[in-house]
Amino acid sequence: MTGWLIVLLLAQQPGCAAVADAQTRADAFDLTGAAQRLQAAVMSGCTDAVMSSVYLRGWMAARDAYRAGGSPESLRSVTQSIAMLQDIGKTGQAQIAALVLQAAAAAAQSERDDLALMINYATELEDRNLAAKRPGLPMITAHEAAGDLWLQVHRYDDARQAYTKAAQRLGGATPRITLGLARLAVRIEALATACKQYQSLIASWKGKGTGAEPSELSEARTFLTTPACQGAAGAGARTPRP
């Protein structure tokens, strides 16, 4: 290996190491922290972080656009991220990420037919990767995103099916899936299920966060103090914090 190549690889190692840290933060619901770590990795020369950075920024922008009513102006950053991902690659992870963002943009505008078209194709492509023992999308998989987006547009049966499929494909319920199932249960007033899912989220949390507890955990703890979760079903509500 030539000297200049060794120097280049060594120079990129610290930045690329930040990608794993970004994934850990995303798994702990710290999307802002994950986006910052990815951006720092990109700035340090880690090309492996580029797609993940663009995708995560676009996902966060789409969620903000939904809160703003899904106007064309609010979706501008999402559209830019989609174009960047399409420039990165017409196949592979970049293609799947672009489809997820297109689905998220449709969800921000409550365009359910377009959402279905895009997210179904994204999860189909991700299924092929998973079947071939390749990873799903970084930060937020297409399958997890499907559940979140269907929940966002109040298609509860579709959200349940998406989260259930995600758990099957990903080898178990991730914190994002568990949170989604808890929120879904609250929406449909299946309160015993909501208690169980929030309990599971807290029980699985040990060692996941390194900073302040995310609002999602506070949400779980607060719900477990409600009358619906008291007694045997709500034992987890009285579990002391680690």
Secondary structure, 3 states (H helix, E strand, C coil): CCHHHHHHHHHHHHHHHHHHHHHHHHHCCCHHHHHHHHHHHHHCCCHHHHHHHHHHHHHHHHHHHHHCCCCCCCCHHHHHHHHHHHHHCCCHHHHHHHHHHHHHHHHHCCCHHHHHHHHHHHHHHHHHHHHCCCCCCCCCCHHHHHHHHHHHCCCHHHHHHHHHHHHHHCCCCCHHHHHHHHHHHHHCCCHHHHHHHHHHHHHCCCCCCCCCCCHHHHHHHHHCCCHHHCHHHHHHHHCCCC
